[in-house]
Amino acid sequence: MPKKILLVDDEPLILKGLKYSLEQDGYKTESATDGEEALQKFFEGSYDLILLDVMLPGLDGLEVCQRIRERSNVPIIMLTAKGEDMDKILGLEYGADDYMTKPFNILEVKARIKSIFRRSQPQPEPKEEKRIVRVHDLEVNGQNRTVTLAGESVKLTAKEFDLLQLLIMHRGKVYSREELLETVWKYDYMGDMRTVDVHIRRLREKIERNNGGPEFILTKWGVGYYFTDKD
C-alpha cells in the first residue's frame, strides 16, 4: 500500500509541484491550504507523513503541529520561508521531526521523506525497555510509557519519553548528539543538530527542580548528555 502524505501550504504552485513529484514516486497525497483545513483532514483521515508550512492563514503551522502532536506521532517536516534559527527551533519544540527552508530542492525533500520511511520503521521493543525504573523520586514506566516525579504525573511528548528512557536505561553512559539522533529519531538526521539540545532543555524543564543544577540529566561538556549514575 502506498504511503500517504498530507501537504499543507497556502501557495498553489508549491502544492502542485510537491503533489506531482511525490505522486511520480508512488506516494499518495492530499493537500490543505490553511491550518483549519489541515487539522480537519488529519483528524478525519490517516497519513504516514505531513509536510507542513509554518506560515499559514488562520492557524499557523506551529499551532497545527502542536495539536497534531497531542494525538499522534506521525512524522512532520516543517516548511518555512524564514531563515531565522528561532523559527526552526520553535518548529522542533512544537514536535516537528525535521524542517526545510524555502526555497527547497524537491530532490532533497524526497530524500528526507525516504530516509524517514526507511529508518523509522517500528522495531521490536527490547524487553528491558518495558520495565519500571526509579531514580530518586523519578519513575519511568516503560510498559505504559508514563513518568512520575515525587508521585506527580509528568506529561512528555513521545520523543521526550524516548529520550528519557534511553538515558535512564543506560545510566552514566554519555551520548553524543549524533548518537541520540540516530538512536531516538531512528533515521539519518539531515537538519539542525540542535534539535537534541532543544529536546533536552524541554525535558529538563519538566523533570528537573533546578535547571541551573540538574539532578537527573547531566552534560558532559564537549561530548554530550547522560543520566546521573549516582543513587
PAZAPA-4460 file (N, C-alpha, C; in steps of 0.05 Angstrom, whole numbers, plus 32768, in hexadecimal, padded with zeros to 4 digits):
% residues 231
    n_x    n_y    n_z   ca_x   ca_y   ca_z    c_x    c_y    c_z   seq   type   mol
   8011   7FE8   8000   8000   8000   8000   8012   8019   8000     1      M     A
   800C   802C   7FEE   801D   8044   7FED   801B   8055   8006     2      P     A
   8031   8062   800D   8031   8075   8024   8020   808D   801D     3      K     A
   8012   8097   8031   8000   80AE   802C   800B   80C7   803B     4      K     A
   800E   80DC   802C   801A   80F5   8036   8007   810C   8034     5      I     A
   8004   811B   804A   7FF4   8133   804B   8005   814B   8046     6      L     A
   7FFF   815A   8030   800F   8172   8029   7FFF   818B   8032     7      L     A
   800C   819C   8042   7FFE   81B4   804C   800E   81CD   8045     8      V     A
   8003   81DD   8033   8010   81F6   802B   7FFB   8207   801E     9      D     A
   7FFE   8222   8021   7FEB   8234   8015   7FF4   823E   7FFA    10      D     A
   800A   8233   7FEF   8013   823B   7FD4   800C   8225   7FC0    11      E     A
   7FF9   822A   7FAE   7FF0   8216   7F9B   8006   8209   7F8B    12      P     A
   8019   8219   7F82   802F   820F   7F71   8040   81FB   7F80    13      L     A
   8045   8200   7F9A   8055   81EE   7FAA   8046   81D4   7FAE    14      I     A
   802C   81D6   7FB4   801C   81BE   7FB8   801B   81AD   7F9E    15      L     A
   8018   81BB   7F88   8016   81AD   7F6E   8031   819F   7F68    16      K     A
   8047   81AC   7F6D   8061   81A0   7F68   8067   8188   7F7A    17      G     A
   8061   818B   7F94   8065   8175   7FA7   8053   815D   7FA0    18      L     A
   803A   8163   7F9A   8027   814E   7F94   8030   813E   7F7B    19      K     A
   8038   814C   7F66   8040   813F   7F4E   8059   812E   7F52    20      Y     A
   806D   813A   7F5F   8086   812C   7F63   8084   8114   7F75    21      S     A
   8075   8117   7F8B   8072   8100   7F9E   8061   80EA   7F92    22      L     A
   804D   80F1   7F84   803C   80DC   7F78   804B   80CD   7F62    23      E     A
   805E   80DB   7F55   806F   80CD   7F41   8080   80B8   7F4F    24      Q     A
   8086   80BB   7F68   8095   80A8   7F77   8083   8093   7F85    25      D     A
   806A   8094   7F7F   8058   807F   7F89   8049   8085   7FA3    26      G     A
   804D   809E   7FAE   803F   80A5   7FC6   8023   80AE   7FBF    27      Y     A
   8011   80AC   7FD3   7FF6   80B6   7FD0   7FF5   80D0   7FE0    28      K     A
   7FEA   80E6   7FD5   7FEA   80FF   7FE3   7FCF   810C   7FE5    29      T     A
   7FCB   811C   7FFA   7FB4   812D   7FFD   7FBF   8148   8005    30      E     A
   7FB0   815E   8000   7FBB   8178   8006   7FA7   8189   8015    31      S     A
   7FB2   819D   8024   7FA2   81B1   8033   7FB0   81CC   8030    32      A     A
   7FA0   81E1   802F   7FAC   81FC   802B   7FAB   820E   8043    33      T     A
   7FA0   8204   805A   7FA0   8214   8072   7FA0   8201   808A    34      D     A
   7FA5   820C   80A2   7FA7   81FB   80BA   7F8E   81EC   80C1    35      G     A
   7F77   81F9   80BF   7F5E   81EC   80C6   7F58   81D4   80B4    36      E     A
   7F5D   81D8   809A   7F58   81C2   8087   7F6C   81AB   808C    37      E     A
   7F85   81B2   8093   7F98   819D   8098   7F90   818C   80B0    38      A     A
   7F87   8199   80C6   7F7E   818A   80DD   7F66   8179   80D7    39      L     A
   7F53   8184   80C8   7F3B   8175   80C1   7F42   815B   80B1    40      Q     A
   7F54   815F   809D   7F5B   8148   808D   7F6B   8134   809E    41      K     A
   7F7D   813E   80AF   7F8D   812B   80BF   7F7B   811A   80D1    42      F     A
   7F69   8127   80DF   7F59   8118   80F3   7F44   8107   80E6    43      F     A
   7F3E   810C   80CD   7F2A   80FC   80BE   7F37   80E6   80AE    44      E     A
   7F51   80E8   80AA   7F5F   80D4   8099   7F76   80C6   80A7    45      G     A
   7F87   80BB   8097   7F9E   80AC   80A2   7FB6   80B2   8090    46      S     A
   7FCC   80BC   809C   7FE3   80C4   808C   7FFD   80B8   8097    47      Y     A
   8010   80B3   8086   802A   80A8   808E   803F   80BE   8093    48      D     A
   803A   80D6   8088   804C   80ED   808B   803E   8107   8084    49      L     A
   8047   811D   8090   803B   8137   808A   8051   814B   8083    50      I     A
   804E   8158   806C   805F   816F   8065   804F   8188   806C    51      L     A
   8058   8198   807F   8048   81AD   808B   8056   81C8   808A    52      L     A
   804A   81DB   807C   8055   81F6   807A   8051   8204   8094    53      D     A
   8064   8215   809D   8061   8224   80B5   804E   823B   80B2    54      V     A
   8051   824A   809C   8040   8262   8098   8027   825A   8089    55      M     A
   8011   8259   8098   7FF7   8252   808D   7FE2   8266   8095    56      L     A
   7FCE   826A   8085   7FB7   827C   808D   7FA8   826E   80A3    57      P     A
   7F9D   827E   80B6   7F8E   8272   80CC   7FA2   8266   80E0    58      G     A
   7F9E   824D   80E7   7FB1   823F   80F8   7FCC   823C   80EA    59      L     A
   7FE2   8244   80F7   7FFC   8240   80EA   8005   8224   80ED    60      D     A
   801B   821D   80DF   8025   8202   80DF   802E   81F8   80FA    61      G     A
   8038   820A   810B   8041   8201   8126   802A   81F8   8137    62      L     A
   8013   8207   8135   7FFB   81FF   8144   7FF0   81E5   8139    63      E     A
   7FF0   81E2   811F   7FE7   81C9   8113   7FF8   81B1   811C    64      V     A
   8012   81B6   811C   8025   81A1   8124   8020   8199   8141    65      C     A
   801D   81AD   8153   8018   81A7   816F   7FFE   8197   8173    66      Q     A
   7FE9   819E   8165   7FD0   8190   8169   7FD2   8173   815E    67      R     A
   7FE0   8170   8148   7FE3   8154   813E   7FF4   8144   8152    68      I     A
   8008   8150   815D   801A   8142   8170   800B   8139   8189    69      R     A
   7FF6   8146   8190   7FE6   813E   81A7   7FD8   8123   81A3    70      E     A
   7FD5   811C   8189   7FC6   8104   8182   7FD6   80EF   8173    71      R     A
   7FED   80F7   8167   7FFB   80E5   8155   8018   80EA   8153    72      S     A
   8028   80D5   814D   8045   80D8   8149   804C   80D6   812C    73      N     A
   8039   80DB   811A   803F   80DA   80FD   8056   80ED   80F7    74      V     A
   8069   80E5   80E7   8080   80F6   80E0   8076   8110   80D3    75      P     A
   8082   8127   80DC   807B   8141   80D2   8094   8150   80C9    76      I     A
   8094   8159   80B0   80AA   8169   80A6   809F   8185   80A2    77      I     A
   80AB   8199   80B1   80A2   81B4   80AF   80AF   81C2   8097    78      M     A
   80A0   81D2   8088   80AA   81E2   8072   80A8   81FF   807A    79      L     A
   80BE   820E   8079   80BE   822A   8081   80CC   823B   806C    80      T     A
   80C0   8253   8067   80CC   8266   8055   80E1   8278   8063    81      A     A
   80E1   8276   807E   80F3   8287   808E   810D   8278   8093    82      K     A
   8122   8287   8096   813C   827B   809B   8146   827D   80B7    83      G     A
   8136   828B   80C9   813F   828E   80E4   813F   8274   80F3    84      E     A
   8154   8270   8103   8157   8257   8112   813F   8253   8125    85      D     A
   8134   8268   8130   811E   8265   8144   8106   8257   8137    86      M     A
   8100   825E   811F   80E9   8251   8112   80EE   8233   810F    87      D     A
   8106   822C   8108   810C   820F   8105   810B   8201   8120    88      K     A
   8116   820D   8134   8116   8201   814F   80FA   81FF   8159    89      I     A
   80EA   8214   8155   80CE   8213   815E   80BF   81FB   8152    90      L     A
   80C5   81F7   8138   80B8   81E0   812B   80BE   81C6   8138    91      G     A
   80D8   81C3   8140   80E0   81AB   814E   80D4   81A9   816A    92      L     A
   80D2   81C0   8177   80C7   81C0   8192   80AA   81B8   8192    93      E     A
   809C   81BF   817D   807F   81B8   817B   807B   819C   8172    94      Y     A
   8090   818D   816D   808E   8171   8167   8094   8169   814B    95      G     A
   809F   817B   813A   80A6   8173   811F   80BE   8160   811F    96      A     A
   80C0   814F   810B   80D6   813D   8109   80ED   8149   80F9    97      D     A
   80E7   815B   80E8   80FC   8167   80D7   80F1   8181   80CC    98      D     A
   8102   8191   80BE   80F8   81A9   80B2   8109   81AE   8098    99      Y     A
   80FD   81BD   8086   810B   81C5   806E   8104   81E2   8069   100      M     A
   8118   81F2   805F   8114   820E   805A   810F   8212   803C   101      T     A
   80FA   8222   8036   80F4   8229   801B   8107   823E   8011   102      K     A
   810E   823E   7FF7   8106   8229   7FE3   8116   8210   7FE7   103      P     A
   8109   81F9   7FE3   8117   81DF   7FE7   8119   81D0   7FCC   104      F     A
   812B   81BD   7FCC   812E   81AB   7FB5   811C   8193   7FB8   105      N     A
   810B   818E   7FA5   80F8   8177   7FA8   8106   815D   7FAB   106      I     A
   811E   815A   7FA0   812D   8142   7FA4   8136   813E   7FC1   107      L     A
   813C   8154   7FCE   8143   8152   7FEB   812B   814B   7FFB   108      E     A
   8114   8157   7FF4   80FB   8150   8002   80F5   8132   8000   109      V     A
   80F8   8127   7FE8   80F2   810B   7FE5   8107   80FA   7FF3   110      K     A
   8120   8103   7FF4   8135   80F4   8002   812F   80F2   8020   111      A     A
   8126   8108   802B   811F   8108   8048   8107   80F7   804E   112      R     A
   80F3   80F8   803C   80DC   80E7   8040   80E3   80CA   803F   113      I     A
   80F3   80C2   802B   80FC   80A6   8028   810C   809E   8040   114      K     A
   811D   80B0   804B   812D   80A9   8062   811C   80A4   807A   115      S     A
   8108   80B4   807E   80F6   80B0   8095   80E7   8096   8093   116      I     A
   80DC   8090   807B   80CD   8077   8078   80E0   805F   807A   117      F     A
   80F9   8062   8071   810B   804B   8071   8115   8044   808D   118      R     A
   811B   8059   809C   8128   8055   80B6   8116   8056   80CE   119      R     A
   80FD   805E   80CA   80EB   8061   80E1   80D6   804B   80E3   120      S     A
   80DB   8035   80D5   80C8   801F   80D7   80C8   8014   80F4   121      Q     A
   80B1   800C   80FE   80AF   8002   8119   80C1   7FEA   811D   122      P     A
   80D0   7FEA   8133   80E1   7FD3   813A   80D6   7FC6   8153   123      Q     A
   80DB   7FAB   8156   80D3   7F9E   816E   80DF   7FAB   8186   124      P     A
   80CF   7FB1   819A   80D9   7FBF   81B2   80E7   7FAB   81C4   125      E     A
   8100   7FB1   81CB   810F   7FA0   81DE   80FF   7F9D   81F8   126      P     A
   8100   7F85   8203   80F1   7F80   821C   80FA   7F92   8232   127      K     A
   8114   7F99   8233   811D   7FAA   8249   8110   7FC5   8249   128      E     A
   8107   7FCF   8231   80FC   7FE9   822F   80DF   7FEA   823A   129      E     A
   80D4   7FD3   8240   80B8   7FD2   824A   80B7   7FD2   8269   130      K     A
   80CE   7FD1   8275   80CE   7FD0   8292   80CD   7FEC   829F   131      R     A
   80C8   7FED   82B9   80C6   8006   82C7   80E1   800D   82D3   132      I     A
   80EA   8026   82CF   8104   802E   82DA   80FF   8046   82ED   133      V     A
   810A   8045   8305   8107   805A   8318   8123   8065   8320   134      R     A
   8126   807F   831F   813E   808C   8327   8136   80A4   8339   135      V     A
   813E   80A3   8352   8134   80B6   8366   8116   80B6   8366   136      H     A
   8108   80CC   8361   80EB   80CB   8361   80E0   80CD   8344   137      D     A
   80F1   80C7   8331   80E8   80C6   8315   80E3   80A9   830C   138      L     A
   80CB   80A4   8301   80C4   8089   82F8   80BD   808A   82DA   139      E     A
   80CA   8078   82CB   80C4   8076   82AE   80B9   805A   82A9   140      V     A
   80A1   8058   82A0   8093   803F   829B   8093   8039   827D   141      N     A
   80A5   8027   8274   80A7   8020   8258   808F   8010   824E   142      G     A
   8080   8004   825F   8069   7FF4   8256   8053   8005   824C   143      Q     A
   804B   8019   825C   8035   802B   8254   803F   8047   824C   144      N     A
   805A   804A   824A   8066   8063   8241   805C   807B   8251   145      R     A
   805F   8079   826C   8057   808F   827D   806F   8096   828E   146      T     A
   806F   80AF   8298   8084   80BA   82A9   8077   80C8   82C1   147      V     A
   8082   80C3   82D9   8079   80D1   82F0   8091   80DD   82FF   148      T     A
   808D   80F4   830B   80A2   8101   831B   8096   8108   8336   149      L     A
   80A1   80FC   834B   8096   8101   8366   8078   80FA   8367   150      A     A
   8071   80E5   8358   8055   80DB   8358   8043   80EA   8346   151      G     A
   804D   80FF   8339   803C   810F   8327   8042   8108   830A   152      E     A
   802D   8106   82FA   8030   80FE   82DE   803E   8114   82CE   153      S     A
   8051   810C   82BD   805F   811F   82AB   8057   8119   828F   154      V     A
   804D   812D   8280   8044   8129   8265   805B   812E   8252   155      K     A
   8063   8119   8243   8079   811B   8230   806F   8115   8214   156      L     A
   807B   8121   8200   8076   811A   81E4   8082   80FE   81DF   157      T     A
   807C   80F2   81C9   8087   80D7   81C2   80A5   80D8   81C1   158      A     A
   80B0   80ED   81B3   80CD   80EF   81B0   80DA   80F4   81CB   159      K     A
   80CE   8105   81DC   80D9   810A   81F6   80DA   80F1   8207   160      E     A
   80C5   80E1   8206   80C5   80C8   8214   80DB   80B5   820A   161      F     A
   80DD   80B2   81F0   80F1   80A1   81E4   810D   80A9   81EC   162      D     A
   8112   80C3   81ED   812C   80CE   81F5   8131   80C8   8212   163      L     A
   811E   80CD   8223   8122   80C8   8240   8126   80AA   8245   164      L     A
   8116   8099   8238   8118   807D   823B   8134   8072   8233   165      Q     A
   813E   807C   821D   8158   8073   8214   816E   807B   8229   166      L     A
   816D   8093   8232   8181   809D   8245   817F   808E   8260   167      L     A
   8167   808A   826A   8164   807E   8285   816A   8060   8284   168      I     A
   8166   8054   826D   816C   8037   826A   818A   8032   8268   169      M     A
   8199   8047   8262   81B6   8044   8260   81C4   805A   8270   170      H     A
   81BE   8059   828A   81C8   806E   829C   81E7   8070   829C   171      R     A
   81F0   8088   829A   820D   808D   829A   8219   808D   827E   172      G     A
   820B   8082   826B   8216   8081   824F   8211   809C   8242   173      K     A
   8227   80A7   8238   8225   80C1   822A   821F   80BD   820D   174      V     A
   8209   80CA   8204   8201   80C9   81E8   8207   80E3   81DA   175      Y     A
   8213   80E2   81C3   8217   80FA   81B3   81FD   8101   81A5   176      S     A
   81FB   8119   819A   81E3   8121   818C   81DE   810F   8174   177      R     A
   81F3   8108   8166   81F0   80F6   814F   81E4   80DB   8157   178      E     A
   81EE   80D0   816E   81E4   80B6   8177   81C7   80B8   8180   179      E     A
   81C0   80CE   818D   81A4   80D1   8195   8191   80D4   817D   180      L     A
   819A   80E3   8169   8189   80E6   8151   8186   80CB   8143   181      L     A
   819B   80BC   8141   8199   80A2   8133   8188   808E   8143   182      E     A
   818B   808E   815E   817D   807B   816E   8160   8082   8173   183      T     A
   815A   809B   817A   813F   80A4   8182   812E   80AB   8169   184      V     A
   813B   80B9   8157   812B   80C1   813F   812B   80AB   812A   185      W     A
   813E   8099   812B   813E   8080   811B   8140   8085   80FD   186      K     A
   814D   809A   80F5   8153   809E   80D9   816A   80B2   80D6   187      Y     A
   8176   80B2   80BF   818C   80C4   80BA   8181   80E1   80BA   188      D     A
   8187   80EF   80CF   817C   810A   80D2   818B   811E   80C0   189      Y     A
   817C   812D   80B1   8188   813F   809D   8184   815C   80A4   190      M     A
   8179   8161   80BC   8174   817D   80C4   8188   8187   80D8   191      G     A
   817F   8198   80EA   8190   81A5   80FE   8195   8193   8116   192      D     A
   81AE   818E   811C   81B5   817E   8133   81A9   8188   814E   193      M     A
   81A2   81A2   814E   8198   81AE   8167   817D   81A4   816F   194      R     A
   8171   8193   815E   8158   8187   8167   815B   8178   8181   195      T     A
   8173   816B   8184   8178   815D   819D   8179   8170   81B5   196      V     A
   8187   8186   81B2   8188   819A   81C7   816D   81A4   81CF   197      D     A
   815C   81A9   81BA   8141   81B3   81BF   8131   819E   81CF   198      V     A
   8132   8185   81C7   8123   8170   81D5   812E   816C   81F1   199      H     A
   8148   816D   81F5   8154   8169   8210   814A   8180   8222   200      I     A
   814A   8199   8217   8142   81B0   8227   8124   81AD   822F   201      R     A
   8113   81A5   821C   80F7   81A1   8223   80F3   818B   8237   202      R     A
   8102   8176   8235   8101   815F   8247   8109   8168   8263   203      L     A
   811F   8177   8265   8128   8181   827F   8113   8193   828C   204      R     A
   8106   81A4   827C   80F2   81B6   8287   80DB   81A6   8294   205      E     A
   80D7   818D   828B   80C1   817D   8296   80C9   816B   82AD   206      K     A
   80E2   8163   82AF   80EA   8150   82C4   80FE   815A   82D7   207      I     A
   810B   8170   82D1   8120   817B   82E3   8114   8191   82F5   208      E     A
   811B   8191   830E   8112   81A6   8320   8123   81BF   831E   209      R     A
   813C   81BB   8315   814E   81D2   8313   815E   81CF   82F9   210      N     A
   8156   81DD   82E4   8164   81DB   82CA   8180   81E4   82CC   211      N     A
   8186   81F6   82E0   81A1   81FF   82E3   81B4   81EA   82EE   212      G     A
   81A8   81D6   82FC   81B8   81C0   8307   81A8   81A7   8304   213      G     A
   81A6   819B   82EB   8196   8184   82E6   819C   816C   82F8   214      P     A
   8187   815E   8300   818A   8147   8311   818C   812D   8301   215      E     A
   817E   812C   82EB   817C   8114   82DB   818C   8114   82C1   216      F     A
   8186   8126   82AF   8193   8127   8295   81AA   813A   8296   217      I     A
   81C2   8130   8293   81DB   8140   8296   81E9   8143   827B   218      L     A
   81F9   8158   827A   8208   815E   8261   8226   8157   8265   219      T     A
   8231   8149   8252   824D   8145   8251   8257   8158   823C   220      K     A
   8263   816F   8244   8269   8184   8232   827B   817B   821C   221      W     A
   8273   8182   8203   8283   817B   81EC   827E   815F   81E2   222      G     A
   826D   8150   81F0   8268   8134   81E9   824A   812F   81E4   223      V     A
   823A   8133   81F9   821E   812D   81F6   820F   812D   8210   224      G     A
   81FB   811C   8212   81E9   811B   822A   81E9   80FF   8236   225      Y     A
   81E3   80FE   8250   81E0   80E4   825D   81CE   80E6   8276   226      Y     A
   81C3   80D0   827E   81B2   80CF   8296   81C4   80C8   82AE   227      F     A
   81BF   80D6   82C4   81D0   80D3   82DB   81D3   80B5   82E3   228      T     A
   81EB   80AD   82EC   81EF   8092   82F6   81F1   8092   8314   229      D     A
   81EA   80A8   8321   81EB   80A9   833E   81D0   80A3   834A   230      K     A
   81CF   8091   835D   81B6   8089   836A   81B0   809D   8381   231      D     A
***
